[in-house]
Amino acid sequence: MNKPMRLKLLFLLVGFGALALVVSSCRDADEIRRALEQHSIPGATYVGMETCETCHEETVKRYRLESHYGTSLQEGEKIVGEACESCHGPGSLHAENDGDKTKIIRYSPERCYACHVDKQAQFQLQFHHPVNEGQVTCMDCHQLHQSGPAVRPVTDVNRPDEKCFVCHKEFKGPFIFEHDAMREGCQICHEPHGGVYPKMLIADGDTLCLRCHWQPSTNTPSAIMGGIAHGNPGGNYYIGAGESCVDHHRSPHGSNTWRTFNR
């Protein structure tokens, strides 16, 4: 595919992505309510967080310190579900049946989408984690009731993206030759919810690499990077002329054999 065609295709993909965001974010209150009713417990009514606290004291105590505390669902001017029940749905049947887990909503993307409509749109793009397909849930990555900081300090033994490495173990390392970008976290290269680029990258091909690996001498005929000519006919590689960075640097997450991540 020639460059003009690739650009046209890219503009089309971005356009469809923007349209999906607009459509998803324009849902009115009645549509959100209908969607939530489809993912609710028939016959259950809202009982308030105080009822939840009688059995889930420690969870509620932590929840009061989280950003989701104070969330609510409204019908017009009336608040119909607050705090715990804004995510888990009405809890009367759950409370009346000794905490029967079948009488409460535990995981429901629709409950998350009621507030996070932008994420719902991302999951509709061509490259995404299979949440809508039911293979992954929001809670597989997000622990809403977990104590401690959302982003771990640098001195912590656990790395910032431990959740990613639960599934993507092959990229965790440790590697003899580390890619510095990994210290910033997976999201410096990947959009975890969904995007228009393969492997959920935040940019296409060499553009992604050049966001960091750009030097003043890159914009010259020789395009010196890392002491190696990447541009002129006498150089080693030809960026953008049928070859991509990953054609040579095949282990961008880290390597045990090559300092330049060739394999």
Steps between C-alpha positions, in 0.01 A plus 500: 500500500648837398537791740199711377270199538635428848433861602144484364438177688642650819271807471200272446584291807549808716174642367306185588659499844397861560147421380478208744604730784235758407222242461580327829531825695164632374285246682227667702401418856210276394726290279752456782219403737364240256848353453549473876158339547606223261796433731313515827330263743122469437298591806791651694488849649768741620579477872796738548866454588425471871338162432806386304724607786339260747676209324772670295642733763864490388410538131278801569771655720749485212235606250445828685859595407466421128410720205185294430356586841218747446394365160127479446235418240221748443160500335425866442553673834465178697805297610415130464832339581799627695852379578511116503168465320599732217728217383350186654135585442215495754596283796179413685476138381872449562461623859180304564655173379809492723731652239397270214745594221243421232282781637749779433692627197866415541649584159315696235667709227170684452522628855847638426386644166228703673780740599794397281341543156837582343631156597192336355580668168860378512383142550307536175812579298662228290789428740385462861498280804201261466284648775182525292560142385492383863856364505638775726334715765584848620579353842771279352711816474335744742477417870256758634509378859877455524685707757823680417606738222372453146853538363772330699815695599824434313651334806221242520594143409186471287517675161236755392343262247466181703143469376617486138758235580236267644408417139808625313764315703749480214558876512562531873869411512729571673720550195877543486445791261199700608300735282477821706146561378384198702581691818232752401238227468325317219273795427787707365465286184162328535143621544359233736132541413511514123622694198542513124853361485601131517594366845320803644802722443454874548664582164575323176823320415819703503311807620468337841876433528593848377296660779797418725783406263534833326827691502597829333702300248199284412365770271800475266585280199708270719248483788751397765336318793702316759813566295356310202388655173133419439426726207734540206570228239830427670328445833394176660123547495240706316226621732168534320629355174351153528668419829373562851683529830353171623630319192841527664428580866277199555499501880380850591408396854853388586765246404739256664738488204502834314552846644315635195209259546552320169366180651 
